[in-house]
Amino acid sequence: MLIAKVIGTTVSTIKDETLTGQKLLIVQQADEKGTPFGKPYVAVDTVNAGVGDMVLTAHGSSARQTAITKERPVDAVIMAMIDTLEVDGEVTFQKG
């Protein structure tokens, strides 16, 4: 799992039929304080996340383990929204 921040949305009118109706969000890996870094990527949203949300993502074959993404051609999935990050007893990120 990776910590990521939702930074945008994407629309695809022509895609594999098993992805019809799935929300695709642009995310970027983030550090424990919520600061994004690295190259953005697209992930299937299974938790109704939105731009600005901090999320947990799974990749590769693990991305195809949710009820929504099972047997679908996905490489990244948003499978949790983060409320709080605590590292070494210090809260480094708090939603809100």
Phi and psi restraints in degrees (value plus and minus 20) as a CYANA .aco file:
   2 LEU   PHI    -144.0  -104.0
   2 LEU   PSI     125.6   165.6
   3 ILE   PHI    -100.5   -60.5
   3 ILE   PSI     114.0   154.0
   4 ALA   PHI    -165.4  -125.4
   4 ALA   PSI     141.7   181.7
   5 LYS   PHI    -137.5   -97.5
   5 LYS   PSI     114.5   154.5
   6 VAL   PHI     -96.0   -56.0
   6 VAL   PSI     101.6   141.6
   7 ILE   PHI    -136.3   -96.3
   7 ILE   PSI     -23.7    16.3
   8 GLY   PHI     159.8   199.8
   8 GLY   PSI    -198.3  -158.3
   9 THR   PHI    -144.5  -104.5
   9 THR   PSI     144.5   184.5
  10 THR   PHI    -160.5  -120.5
  10 THR   PSI     128.8   168.8
  11 VAL   PHI    -143.1  -103.1
  11 VAL   PSI     113.1   153.1
  12 SER   PHI    -155.4  -115.4
  12 SER   PSI      89.8   129.8
  13 THR   PHI    -101.8   -61.8
  13 THR   PSI     -45.1    -5.1
  14 ILE   PHI    -135.2   -95.2
  14 ILE   PSI      96.2   136.2
  15 LYS   PHI    -177.9  -137.9
  15 LYS   PSI     153.2   193.2
  16 ASP   PHI     -74.4   -34.4
  16 ASP   PSI     115.0   155.0
  17 GLU   PHI     -80.0   -40.0
  17 GLU   PSI     -45.1    -5.1
  18 THR   PHI     -93.5   -53.5
  18 THR   PSI     -29.8    10.2
  19 LEU   PHI    -119.5   -79.5
  19 LEU   PSI     -21.0    19.0
  20 THR   PHI     -78.6   -38.6
  20 THR   PSI     111.0   151.0
  21 GLY   PHI      67.3   107.3
  21 GLY   PSI     -24.1    15.9
  22 GLN   PHI    -109.4   -69.4
  22 GLN   PSI     115.7   155.7
  23 LYS   PHI    -101.0   -61.0
  23 LYS   PSI     109.1   149.1
  24 LEU   PHI    -131.8   -91.8
  24 LEU   PSI     102.2   142.2
  25 LEU   PHI    -136.2   -96.2
  25 LEU   PSI     130.1   170.1
  26 ILE   PHI    -114.1   -74.1
  26 ILE   PSI     105.0   145.0
  27 VAL   PHI    -146.0  -106.0
  27 VAL   PSI     141.1   181.1
  28 GLN   PHI    -158.7  -118.7
  28 GLN   PSI     112.9   152.9
  29 GLN   PHI     -74.6   -34.6
  29 GLN   PSI     126.0   166.0
  30 ALA   PHI    -152.9  -112.9
  30 ALA   PSI     136.9   176.9
  31 ASP   PHI    -104.7   -64.7
  31 ASP   PSI    -196.5  -156.5
  32 GLU   PHI     -88.3   -48.3
  32 GLU   PSI     -30.4     9.6
  33 LYS   PHI    -118.7   -78.7
  33 LYS   PSI     -22.3    17.7
  34 GLY   PHI      72.1   112.1
  34 GLY   PSI     -10.3    29.7
  35 THR   PHI    -105.2   -65.2
  35 THR   PSI      99.3   139.3
  36 PRO   PHI     -91.6   -51.6
  36 PRO   PSI     130.6   170.6
  37 PHE   PHI    -173.2  -133.2
  37 PHE   PSI     145.9   185.9
  38 GLY   PHI      60.7   100.7
  38 GLY   PSI    -192.4  -152.4
  39 LYS   PHI    -104.7   -64.7
  39 LYS   PSI     111.3   151.3
  40 PRO   PHI     -85.4   -45.4
  40 PRO   PSI     133.9   173.9
  41 TYR   PHI    -166.2  -126.2
  41 TYR   PSI     145.9   185.9
  42 VAL   PHI    -120.5   -80.5
  42 VAL   PSI     117.5   157.5
  43 ALA   PHI    -154.4  -114.4
  43 ALA   PSI     125.5   165.5
  44 VAL   PHI     -95.1   -55.1
  44 VAL   PSI     110.3   150.3
  45 ASP   PHI    -111.6   -71.6
  45 ASP   PSI     100.7   140.7
  46 THR   PHI    -129.3   -89.3
  46 THR   PSI     -18.9    21.1
  47 VAL   PHI    -146.6  -106.6
  47 VAL   PSI      -7.3    32.7
  48 ASN   PHI      40.9    80.9
  48 ASN   PSI      25.4    65.4
  49 ALA   PHI     -95.1   -55.1
  49 ALA   PSI     148.0   188.0
  50 GLY   PHI    -162.2  -122.2
  50 GLY   PSI     152.2   192.2
  51 VAL   PHI     -77.0   -37.0
  51 VAL   PSI     112.4   152.4
  52 GLY   PHI      77.5   117.5
  52 GLY   PSI     -38.3     1.7
  53 ASP   PHI     -92.7   -52.7
  53 ASP   PSI     125.6   165.6
  54 MET   PHI    -113.6   -73.6
  54 MET   PSI     114.4   154.4
  55 VAL   PHI    -157.9  -117.9
  55 VAL   PSI     148.2   188.2
  56 LEU   PHI    -128.0   -88.0
  56 LEU   PSI     115.4   155.4
  57 THR   PHI    -141.3  -101.3
  57 THR   PSI     131.2   171.2
  58 ALA   PHI    -139.2   -99.2
  58 ALA   PSI     133.8   173.8
  59 HIS   PHI    -154.0  -114.0
  59 HIS   PSI     141.3   181.3
  60 GLY   PHI      44.7    84.7
  60 GLY   PSI    -162.2  -122.2
  61 SER   PHI     -82.9   -42.9
  61 SER   PSI     -46.9    -6.9
  62 SER   PHI     -85.3   -45.3
  62 SER   PSI     -48.2    -8.2
  63 ALA   PHI     -87.5   -47.5
  63 ALA   PSI     -37.8     2.2
  64 ARG   PHI    -119.6   -79.6
  64 ARG   PSI       2.8    42.8
  65 GLN   PHI    -123.5   -83.5
  65 GLN   PSI     -23.9    16.1
  66 THR   PHI    -104.3   -64.3
  66 THR   PSI     143.0   183.0
  67 ALA   PHI     -81.7   -41.7
  67 ALA   PSI     -53.8   -13.8
  68 ILE   PHI     -98.5   -58.5
  68 ILE   PSI     -53.2   -13.2
  69 THR   PHI    -121.9   -81.9
  69 THR   PSI     -22.5    17.5
  70 LYS   PHI     -77.3   -37.3
  70 LYS   PSI     112.1   152.1
  71 GLU   PHI      45.3    85.3
  71 GLU   PSI       3.2    43.2
  72 ARG   PHI    -138.7   -98.7
  72 ARG   PSI     132.3   172.3
  73 PRO   PHI    -100.4   -60.4
  73 PRO   PSI      52.9    92.9
  74 VAL   PHI    -141.6  -101.6
  74 VAL   PSI     128.7   168.7
  75 ASP   PHI    -134.7   -94.7
  75 ASP   PSI     -34.7     5.3
  76 ALA   PHI    -165.3  -125.3
  76 ALA   PSI     120.6   160.6
  77 VAL   PHI    -159.2  -119.2
  77 VAL   PSI     121.3   161.3
  78 ILE   PHI    -111.2   -71.2
  78 ILE   PSI      95.9   135.9
  79 MET   PHI    -140.6  -100.6
  79 MET   PSI     -15.6    24.4
  80 ALA   PHI    -181.4  -141.4
  80 ALA   PSI     127.6   167.6
  81 MET   PHI    -124.2   -84.2
  81 MET   PSI     119.4   159.4
  82 ILE   PHI    -112.5   -72.5
  82 ILE   PSI     109.6   149.6
  83 ASP   PHI    -115.0   -75.0
  83 ASP   PSI     -63.9   -23.9
  84 THR   PHI    -164.5  -124.5
  84 THR   PSI     120.9   160.9
  85 LEU   PHI    -136.7   -96.7
  85 LEU   PSI     108.7   148.7
  86 GLU   PHI    -146.7  -106.7
  86 GLU   PSI     105.8   145.8
  87 VAL   PHI    -145.7  -105.7
  87 VAL   PSI     104.9   144.9
  88 ASP   PHI      31.6    71.6
  88 ASP   PSI      21.2    61.2
  89 GLY   PHI      60.1   100.1
  89 GLY   PSI     -19.6    20.4
  90 GLU   PHI    -131.9   -91.9
  90 GLU   PSI     109.8   149.8
  91 VAL   PHI     -93.7   -53.7
  91 VAL   PSI      97.8   137.8
  92 THR   PHI    -122.1   -82.1
  92 THR   PSI     -38.5     1.5
  93 PHE   PHI    -168.1  -128.1
  93 PHE   PSI     116.0   156.0
  94 GLN   PHI    -155.9  -115.9
  94 GLN   PSI     104.2   144.2
  95 LYS   PHI     -84.0   -44.0
  95 LYS   PSI     121.4   161.4
